[in-house]
Amino acid sequence: MKKLVKQVKLNNLEFNANRDPAVYRRCANEAFRIQAVVEATGAVECTLTDANGAVLHKQSVSAPGTYSHEISFPTPGIRLVTLNVNGAGQSFSKDLRLDVMEHAWHG
């Protein structure tokens, strides 16, 4: 049986919780790109939720394929979102930390 999700990408980089979070940071109103490479077969449901459980985006993907969504935030801060993928008799969940800076670094 194939894994449901082969890879999760944030801003076109493979997501790694041990990587320096500065790599993934974006400024206010600058989009984060969240992608999931789905390896199973058939239709799968991909849902992006915030820390309170509110649905930010929901999309059906024909697998094998890629879920892709861009999201931006107008104010600085740390946002926690969860990517849930369900289908082919399996489920997958990944928490992502999205750091939004007030402005770009000067230097």
C-alpha angles and dihedrals in degrees: 000000000000122000113258096229120030098184142357119212130194117194090350093303125108105259112248119172090206094057119102105273090222087077091066099040122121134186123247111289091014113122126246112211114215118190135175122192104216114206104178124089129253131026119329130187117229119195130182114201134179127232091274093054096253113146112245096177137356126190139165115226129194106229135256086047145090131276111211131178135162120210132176135187127215097214133051122253143088119298124192115206131174125216112209122188120186129179146090089053092298138096132207131190131184128178115217128194113215114195114200117195124204092231140347121279115266120214 
